[in-house]
C-alpha cells in the first residue's frame, strides 16, 4: 500500500512538473508567435511588405526585451526572412557575444532571400545576408546605437491616443465598427472633439459622433474596403486642441 501511494505521488509530481515546464515554454512561444503573426498580417495587408506598425513594433520590443539570448537564437532560422534579420539585430542589441553572432552569420552566407521593408516612403530591398553583414560591421566598429526596448515599448503604449475597439493592424469587422458611437482617447484627461471620415471618396465632417448616416455607409462596405479617419482633433485639460495621427481601417 505504501509503495503504491509512493508511486502515485511521484507520478503526480511528474505530471505537475511537466505541466509547469510546458507552461513556461508555451508562455515564451506565445510572445514569439504574437510577433510572427503580426509580421504575417502586415505582409497580407501590404502585399508582402513590412512597415513595422505600432502593433508589430510593440510585439517585437516585448519579445526582445523578454527573451534570453539563448531563446532568441533558434528563431534566426525562421522561414520568414524579415524575422531572421530582426531577431539577429535584436541579438546584437542584447550584446550577444561576437562568436555567437559570427556563427549565425556564417550559417546565412547563402541566405539571399529578400526582405521587403518600408520604414519610410522608400521601399528597401535587401537580402538577409546583406542585412546581417551590416549589423556585423556596425557591431565590430562599436557604432551600434543602443536601444532600450522597454523604454520604446512604453513609449508606443503611451502614444496610442486613439482607441478604436476591435482593430488589429487597422483591420476591423464591420459589426465591431458599427458598435462604435464615437472615438475615445486613451488619456482620460483628453477628449476627441471632431474628425473627418472618408468612405468611398466621400468625406463627412463629424463632431466625434458616428451618426446613423455614417453607419448606413459603413453597412454598404465590402471586405477589403477602407475607411479613412483624418483631421482628428483632441482637446486637453489645458483647452488646447491637438491634431492626432490619422487612422485607416480595413473592413474584415
N, C-alpha and C positions, 0 to 999 in steps of 0.2 A: 504493500500500500504506500509505504514511504517512498519507494523508488518510483512508483507510478506518479505520485504527486510531484516529485522532483523533476521527472521528465516533462510533465505538463508545465511546470514553472519555467524550465529552460526553453521549451517550445514557445511559450507566451513571450518570453523575453526576446527571443529571436525574431518573432513576428513584429513586436513593437519597435525593435531596433531597425528592422528592415523598413518599416513604415516611416520612421524618423529620417533615415538616410535617403529614402525615396523622396520624402517631402522636401529635404534640403536641396536635392538635385532638381526637383520639379520647380522649386522656387527660383533657382538660378536660371533654369531653362525658360521659365516664363518671361524673365526680363529680356533674354536674347530673342525669344520668339516674338515678343512685342515689337522690338526694333526691326526684326526681319519682316514682320507683317506690315509695318509702316513703310519700309522700303518697297515691298511688293505693291502696296496700294498706290504709292507715288508713281511707280513705273506704269501701272494701269491707267492712271489719270493723265500722265504726261507723255504717253506714247514711248515708254521705255526709258525716259529720263528721270533724273533725281534732282529735286530742288532743295531738299532738306528743309521742309517747312517746320513750323513750331513743334508739331506733334512728333515728327521724326527726330528732330534735334533733342527734344525732351527725352525720348526713349533712349537715344544714343548716349547722352550725357549721364543718364541714370545707369545705363549698362556699364560704361567705362568707369564711373566712379564707384560702382558696387563690386564688380568682378575683380578677382585677383588676376595677376599676370598669367599664372598657370591656367586659369579657367578661360582666359581670352584666347590663348594660343591656338586651341583647336579650331576656332572659328575663322582663322586666317585661310582655311581651306574650304570655306563655304562656297556653294555653287554660284552664288551671285557675286560678280566681280567687284561691284561697289562695296559690298560688305567686307570682302577680303582686304581691300585697301583701307577702309575706315578703321577696321579692327587693328590693322598693322600700325596706322597712325596713332591710334589710342594707346597701343603698347609702348610706342616711342614716348608719348606724353607721360605715361606712367613710369618712365625711366627703366624700362626693361633693359637688361644689360646688352652690350654690343654683340656678344656671342650669340645670344638668343635671336636678336634682330637679324644678324647676318645669316643664321641658319634658315630662318623663314624666308628671307630674301633669296637666298641661293636655291631654295626649292621652287621659286617662282620665276626663274630666269627665262623660262619659255612661256610665261603667262602673258600672252598678247591679247587677252580678252579686253574689249573696250569698255571704258567707264563713261557713261553719258551723264555729265554733271552740269547743272545750270545754277551756279551760285549768284550770277548776275544776269544781265540781258544776253550775255555771250555764252554759247554752248561750248563746253570744253570736252574734247575727245582725247583721251589718252589711255594707255594700257595699264594694267595692274603692275607690270614690271616697271614701267616708267614712273608710276606714282611711288612705288616702294623705293626706287632708286633716289628720287628727290628727297624722301624722308631720311634715307640713309646718309645722303650728302649733308643735309642740313644738320642732322644729329652729329655727324662727325666734326662739323665746323662749329659746334656749340652755338648754333643760331636758331635752334628750335624755340619758338616763343612759348613760354609756359602757359598752360591752360588750367584754370581751376574749374573742373567740370561741375562741382557742386554749386559754385557761385553762378555759373552760366545757367544751370538748371533752375536756380532760384529766380534769376532774372527773367527767364522765359515765363515762369509761373506768375510773377508779379506784374508782367506787362500784358497779360492776357485780359484786357479790359472788357472786350465784348463777350457776352455769354449767349450762345445760341444752342440751347439744349438739343441733343440728338445728332450733332455734327461729328463727323470723323474724316479728317483731311478735307473738310469742305463738303463732304458727301452727306446728304440728309434725306431721309424718307419723306415723301410728300405728306403723309399723315402727321409726322412729327412737326413739320414746318407749319401745318395748318393749326396745330395746337397752340402756337405762339401768338400772343396778342400784342406783345411789344418787345423791344430789345432791352436787355438789362445789362448792368455794368458790374463786374466782379468786385470793384471797390465800392463799398457801401455808401461812402460819402459823395460819390459821383452819380449823376443820373443822365441818361441819354435823352436829349430833347428833340432831335429831329434826324432824318436821314433821307437819302434818295434811293429808291428801289427801282431797278430796271428789269423788266421781263419782256422778252421778245422785242427788244429795241424800243419799248415804251417805258418812259421814266415817270415815276409817280413820286411827288414830294409828300412826306408824311411827318407829322409831329409826334413821331415814335408810337404810332398805332398801326397795327396790321389790320386794316379796315376790311369789312366784308367785300368791298370792291377788289382789294388786293388778293384776298383769299379766293375769289372767283377765278382770277387769273392764274393763281397757283394751281388750282384744281385741274386746269386745262393742260398743264405742263406734262411732258412725257419724260421717261427715263433718259438721263443724259443731258437734258436741257439745264440751262444755268439761270440763276437769279443773282443779280449784282446789287450789293448794298454799299453805297458810297456816300460821301459827304456826311459821315456820322458825327454829329456834334454832341458833346457831353459837357455838362456844367459841374464844376467842382464846388466845394464848400466856400471857396473864395469868390464864387459867382462869375468866374472867368470861363468862357467857352473854349473847349479844346476839340480839335479835329482828330478822330480816332482812325485807325487803319481800316480800309475797306474790307469787305468780305465777299467772296464768290462762293455761292452754294450750288452744288451739283445735285440734281434730283436723282435719287437712287432708283 
